[in-house]
């Protein structure tokens, strides 16, 4: 999905909510989670690292993801899940 499609989808599913959607990780987006009436974007760990590795080595992308992306916390921040290989 493109960023515009992700934003449109989030607005359709949860129009009243402010859902954090990280920049540059569209390739890893897999959907939305509604938990305790708190919608959050859901991303594949593998998809995010793949997107990041376009601009850096795989090792750098993996370290960057775990420290800077998954390590960030806040209201409505995304959920990152491990998914089986396709």
Backbone as CSV, one residue per row, in Angstrom:
resi,resn,N_x,N_y,N_z,CA_x,CA_y,CA_z,C_x,C_y,C_z
1,UNK,0.844,-1.187,0.000,0.000,0.000,0.000,0.884,1.244,0.000
2,UNK,0.359,2.296,-0.589,1.058,3.576,-0.521,0.667,4.290,0.770
3,UNK,1.386,5.319,1.105,1.070,6.083,2.317,-0.336,6.670,2.246
4,UNK,-0.729,7.158,1.080,-2.083,7.707,0.928,-3.142,6.629,1.150
5,UNK,-2.892,5.425,0.644,-3.834,4.326,0.838,-3.911,3.919,2.311
6,UNK,-2.776,3.914,2.986,-2.761,3.601,4.421,-3.550,4.647,5.191
7,UNK,-3.311,5.918,4.895,-4.037,7.004,5.572,-5.543,6.908,5.313
8,UNK,-5.919,6.627,4.066,-7.345,6.489,3.722,-7.970,5.314,4.472
9,UNK,-7.254,4.188,4.521,-7.736,3.001,5.226,-7.935,3.306,6.707
10,UNK,-6.957,3.952,7.319,-7.050,4.298,8.742,-8.217,5.244,8.995
11,UNK,-8.406,6.215,8.112,-9.534,7.146,8.255,-10.875,6.436,8.107
12,UNK,-10.914,5.418,7.264,-12.154,4.657,7.051,-12.478,3.781,8.265
13,UNK,-11.466,3.129,8.812,-11.669,2.205,9.922,-11.862,2.939,11.247
14,UNK,-11.087,3.982,11.456,-11.129,4.708,12.736,-11.060,6.213,12.471
15,UNK,-12.141,6.790,11.959,-12.118,8.192,11.536,-11.865,9.203,12.650
16,UNK,-12.185,8.857,13.863,-12.047,9.797,14.969,-10.697,9.688,15.696
17,UNK,-9.858,8.755,15.278,-8.621,8.464,16.007,-7.391,9.010,15.282
18,UNK,-6.385,9.359,16.050,-5.104,9.792,15.515,-4.145,8.607,15.619
19,UNK,-3.915,7.938,14.503,-3.097,6.735,14.480,-1.703,7.099,13.974
20,UNK,-0.679,6.746,14.737,0.699,7.016,14.336,1.093,6.064,13.212
21,UNK,1.541,6.637,12.106,1.985,5.856,10.949,3.391,6.333,10.604
22,UNK,4.400,5.479,10.809,5.779,5.916,10.574,6.071,6.149,9.092
23,UNK,6.906,7.116,8.812,7.301,7.430,7.444,8.270,6.382,6.909
24,UNK,8.131,6.079,5.631,9.080,5.224,4.944,8.946,3.736,5.185
25,UNK,7.933,3.310,5.914,7.781,1.893,6.222,6.499,1.297,5.636
26,UNK,5.966,1.931,4.609,4.699,1.501,4.010,4.733,0.032,3.596
27,UNK,5.881,-0.433,3.150,6.040,-1.821,2.703,5.731,-2.819,3.823
28,UNK,5.908,-2.404,5.064,5.674,-3.293,6.192,4.270,-3.238,6.772
29,UNK,3.426,-2.320,6.298,2.071,-2.168,6.846,1.232,-3.401,6.539
30,UNK,0.580,-3.953,7.579,-0.293,-5.105,7.360,-1.724,-4.876,7.830
31,UNK,-1.994,-3.805,8.571,-3.368,-3.547,8.985,-3.466,-2.695,10.229
32,UNK,-4.639,-2.745,10.849,-4.895,-2.004,12.084,-5.341,-2.968,13.170
33,UNK,-5.000,-2.635,14.382,-5.440,-3.396,15.546,-6.340,-2.502,16.373
34,UNK,-7.450,-3.056,16.814,-8.340,-2.311,17.709,-8.307,-3.049,19.043
35,UNK,-7.590,-2.484,19.998,-7.441,-3.104,21.307,-7.834,-2.087,22.369
36,UNK,-8.771,-2.448,23.182,-9.270,-1.544,24.222,-9.662,-0.193,23.628
37,UNK,-10.369,-0.259,22.501,-10.838,0.943,21.798,-9.702,1.890,21.427
38,UNK,-8.511,1.344,21.233,-7.350,2.149,20.871,-6.749,1.605,19.578
39,UNK,-7.168,2.122,18.408,-6.638,1.604,17.155,-5.163,1.954,16.984
40,UNK,-4.428,0.981,16.456,-3.003,1.187,16.199,-2.634,0.504,14.889
41,UNK,-1.727,1.121,14.157,-1.221,0.520,12.930,-0.398,-0.714,13.302
42,UNK,-0.455,-1.718,12.437,0.297,-2.953,12.658,1.249,-3.143,11.481
43,UNK,2.502,-3.411,11.815,3.549,-3.566,10.799,4.272,-4.887,10.974
44,UNK,4.708,-5.446,9.866,5.562,-6.621,9.854,6.999,-6.181,10.141
45,UNK,7.645,-6.822,11.103,9.049,-6.524,11.399,9.874,-6.725,10.129
46,UNK,9.663,-7.847,9.459,10.427,-8.170,8.269,10.219,-7.132,7.161
47,UNK,8.973,-6.689,6.972,8.674,-5.689,5.953,9.336,-4.355,6.243
48,UNK,9.358,-3.978,7.511,9.999,-2.718,7.898,11.503,-2.775,7.668
49,UNK,12.120,-3.873,8.071,13.568,-4.010,7.884,13.895,-4.055,6.394
50,UNK,13.061,-4.711,5.611,13.267,-4.752,4.159,13.207,-3.340,3.573
51,UNK,12.243,-2.546,4.006,12.121,-1.171,3.518,13.341,-0.345,3.913
52,UNK,13.792,-0.502,5.149,14.953,0.250,5.617,16.234,-0.179,4.920
53,UNK,16.322,-1.455,4.541,17.558,-1.958,3.933,17.753,-1.469,2.502
54,UNK,16.807,-0.735,1.968,16.995,-0.114,0.653,18.010,1.022,0.731
55,UNK,18.138,1.619,1.934,19.036,2.766,2.109,20.238,2.457,2.989
56,UNK,20.365,1.216,3.471,21.477,0.840,4.342,21.658,-0.671,4.282
57,UNK,22.728,-1.161,4.858,22.945,-2.609,4.866,21.873,-3.285,5.716
58,UNK,21.739,-4.587,5.541,20.754,-5.346,6.314,21.044,-5.257,7.807
59,UNK,22.303,-5.363,8.195,22.660,-5.248,9.615,22.327,-3.867,10.160
60,UNK,22.643,-2.820,9.392,22.325,-1.459,9.827,20.812,-1.260,9.916
61,UNK,20.086,-1.787,8.929,18.625,-1.654,8.924,18.007,-2.359,10.120
62,UNK,18.526,-3.548,10.438,18.003,-4.307,11.576,18.255,-3.559,12.878
63,UNK,19.470,-3.072,13.058,19.789,-2.322,14.274,18.969,-1.044,14.347
64,UNK,18.865,-0.315,13.240,18.085,0.920,13.212,16.629,0.647,13.571
65,UNK,16.058,-0.420,12.988,14.662,-0.751,13.267,14.442,-0.990,14.756
66,UNK,15.236,-1.881,15.364,14.993,-2.252,16.763,15.248,-1.100,17.718
67,UNK,16.205,-0.241,17.421,16.516,0.849,18.338,15.626,2.069,18.097
68,UNK,15.497,2.495,16.841,14.823,3.760,16.533,13.349,3.638,16.196
69,UNK,12.944,2.505,15.652,11.548,2.356,15.239,10.764,1.590,16.298
70,UNK,11.100,0.338,16.518,10.385,-0.476,17.506,10.633,0.030,18.918
71,UNK,11.767,0.672,19.133,12.101,1.181,20.461,11.377,2.462,20.834
72,UNK,10.761,3.129,19.850,10.015,4.359,20.122,8.677,4.003,20.767
73,UNK,8.290,4.763,21.749,7.035,4.497,22.465,6.205,5.771,22.543
74,UNK,4.915,5.607,22.601,4.029,6.744,22.752,2.598,6.348,22.466
75,UNK,1.672,7.260,22.677,0.264,6.965,22.440,0.017,6.644,20.970
76,UNK,-0.737,5.603,20.740,-1.131,5.195,19.390,0.026,4.788,18.497
77,UNK,1.195,4.515,19.079,2.330,4.067,18.276,2.026,2.696,17.696
78,UNK,2.652,2.360,16.573,2.371,1.081,15.911,2.755,-0.137,16.741
79,UNK,2.176,-1.249,16.348,2.517,-2.564,16.879,3.353,-3.251,15.795
80,UNK,4.439,-3.889,16.192,5.292,-4.597,15.245,5.225,-6.079,15.541
81,UNK,4.937,-6.880,14.511,4.779,-8.317,14.696,5.712,-9.078,13.752
82,UNK,6.136,-10.240,14.227,6.891,-11.159,13.380,5.871,-11.951,12.565
83,UNK,6.131,-12.095,11.274,5.232,-12.854,10.406,6.021,-13.978,9.732
84,UNK,5.347,-15.058,9.371,6.043,-16.152,8.680,6.555,-15.682,7.322
85,UNK,7.635,-16.280,6.884,8.151,-15.961,5.546,7.120,-16.349,4.504
86,UNK,7.069,-15.538,3.455,6.113,-15.828,2.383,6.724,-16.791,1.391
